[in-house]
Amino acid sequence: MLLRRSQRLAGICTPLIGLGGVFVAIIINRSWWSITDNAISDLGRVSLPYNWIMNISLIIAALLGIYYATALFEGMNNIGKLGIGIFIMGLAFLGLIGIFPEGTGPHYHVSVGFFVSCSVGMLIAGIGFYIEGDKPFGSFTTLLFIIGWLLAFLAMRRFRGVAIPEFIGIFIIVGWHYMLYVKIQKEKT
């Protein structure tokens, strides 16, 4: 896979911008927002002052992530391409979370679409790597998928809000993203 310099930069910056906006929104709303009692989306809900901070960061992160991920199609088998395509669809849902924040009709669907599409895309891409012969990365991707969903399910049963399961899913996806980024860079050298 040959990434342009701008795509490499987008790959590095995507999670930083998305999570950066979320963490700034948490700081701004720390007087009422709780990781155990709320959802991340509560920080971007309609009519909340400064909701644009998180929502705009999600839109920018989605656009950068899609730009980066389109380069991943090169040199992959069909299963890997399918996985990356589904992952890109998840990134589009991420942007739609910013466009349709909590308090709008489509919000729930685009939010679920983000988590399901990114994690399933990640899993299918991992299977593609496994089939191509990169069994360690493919196996590790599958393990991450299972651990992420298991921990998120357990956290949903434990806490009133969904922010902790959401962060589990996000950190699994971001971790995989950076591991794939490093893998691609090593293959170039």
SVG drawing of the C-alpha trace seen along z (x, -y; Angstrom):
<svg xmlns="http://www.w3.org/2000/svg" viewBox="-37 -28 50 46">
<polyline fill="none" stroke="black" stroke-width="0.4" points="0.0,0.0 1.4,-3.3 0.1,-6.2 0.6,-9.8 2.1,-12.1 -1.3,-13.8 -3.0,-10.4 -0.3,-9.5 -0.9,-12.8 -4.7,-12.2 -4.2,-8.7 -2.3,-10.2 -4.6,-13.1 -8.1,-11.4 -8.3,-9.9 -6.6,-12.9 -9.1,-15.4 -12.1,-13.2 -11.1,-12.3 -9.7,-15.8 -13.2,-17.3 -14.8,-14.8 -12.3,-15.5 -12.7,-19.3 -16.5,-18.8 -16.1,-16.7 -14.0,-19.4 -16.5,-22.1 -19.4,-20.1 -17.7,-18.5 -20.2,-20.1 -23.0,-17.7 -21.5,-15.1 -20.5,-11.7 -18.7,-8.8 -20.8,-6.3 -24.2,-8.0 -24.2,-9.6 -23.5,-8.9 -20.7,-10.6 -23.5,-11.9 -24.9,-13.9 -21.9,-16.3 -23.1,-17.2 -26.9,-17.2 -29.1,-19.8 -29.4,-23.1 -26.4,-22.4 -24.1,-25.4 -20.8,-24.6 -22.2,-21.3 -20.4,-22.3 -17.0,-21.5 -17.6,-17.8 -19.9,-17.7 -17.5,-19.6 -14.5,-17.5 -16.4,-14.3 -17.2,-15.6 -13.6,-16.6 -12.3,-13.3 -14.7,-11.4 -13.6,-13.2 -9.9,-12.8 -10.4,-9.1 -12.2,-8.4 -9.4,-10.1 -6.8,-8.0 -8.8,-4.7 -9.4,-4.9 -5.7,-4.3 -6.0,-1.0 -7.8,0.7 -4.6,0.9 -3.0,4.4 -5.7,6.0 -7.6,9.1 -11.4,8.9 -12.2,9.8 -9.8,7.1 -11.4,4.6 -14.8,5.5 -13.7,4.9 -12.1,1.6 -15.2,0.6 -17.4,1.3 -14.9,-0.5 -15.2,-3.6 -19.0,-3.3 -18.5,-3.4 -16.4,-6.6 -19.3,-8.1 -21.6,-7.3 -19.2,-9.1 -19.5,-12.2 -23.3,-11.8 -23.2,-11.7 -21.9,-15.3 -24.5,-16.3 -27.4,-14.6 -26.5,-15.1 -28.5,-13.7 -32.0,-15.2 -32.5,-14.6 -34.4,-11.6 -31.5,-9.9 -29.0,-10.2 -29.5,-6.7 -29.2,-5.0 -26.1,-6.8 -24.5,-6.2 -25.1,-2.5 -24.1,-2.5 -20.7,-3.9 -19.9,-1.3 -21.2,1.7 -19.7,0.7 -16.3,-0.2 -15.9,2.9 -17.3,5.3 -15.2,3.7 -12.2,4.0 -13.0,7.7 -13.5,8.5 -10.3,6.6 -8.5,8.6 -9.8,11.8 -8.6,10.5 -5.1,10.0 -5.2,13.5 -6.1,15.1 -3.4,13.1 -0.9,14.7 -0.5,12.2 -1.9,14.6 -0.6,12.7 -2.3,9.4 -5.5,11.2 -5.7,13.2 -4.9,10.1 -7.7,8.2 -10.2,11.0 -9.1,11.1 -9.5,7.3 -13.0,7.5 -14.1,10.2 -12.5,8.4 -14.0,5.1 -17.5,6.4 -17.3,8.5 -16.0,5.6 -18.6,3.2 -21.4,5.7 -20.3,6.2 -19.9,2.4 -23.5,1.9 -24.8,4.2 -22.8,2.5 -23.3,-1.2 -26.4,-3.4 -24.9,-5.4 -23.3,-4.1 -20.2,-6.3 -17.9,-3.5 -19.0,-0.9 -18.7,-3.6 -15.1,-4.5 -14.2,-0.8 -15.4,-0.5 -13.7,-3.7 -10.3,-2.8 -10.4,0.7 -11.1,-0.8 -8.4,-3.6 -5.9,-1.0 -6.5,1.2 -6.2,-1.8 -2.8,-2.8 -1.5,0.8 -2.6,1.0 -0.9,-2.3 2.3,-1.1 2.1,2.2 1.7,0.3 4.7,-2.0 6.9,1.0 6.0,2.7 7.1,-0.4 10.6,-0.2"/>
</svg>
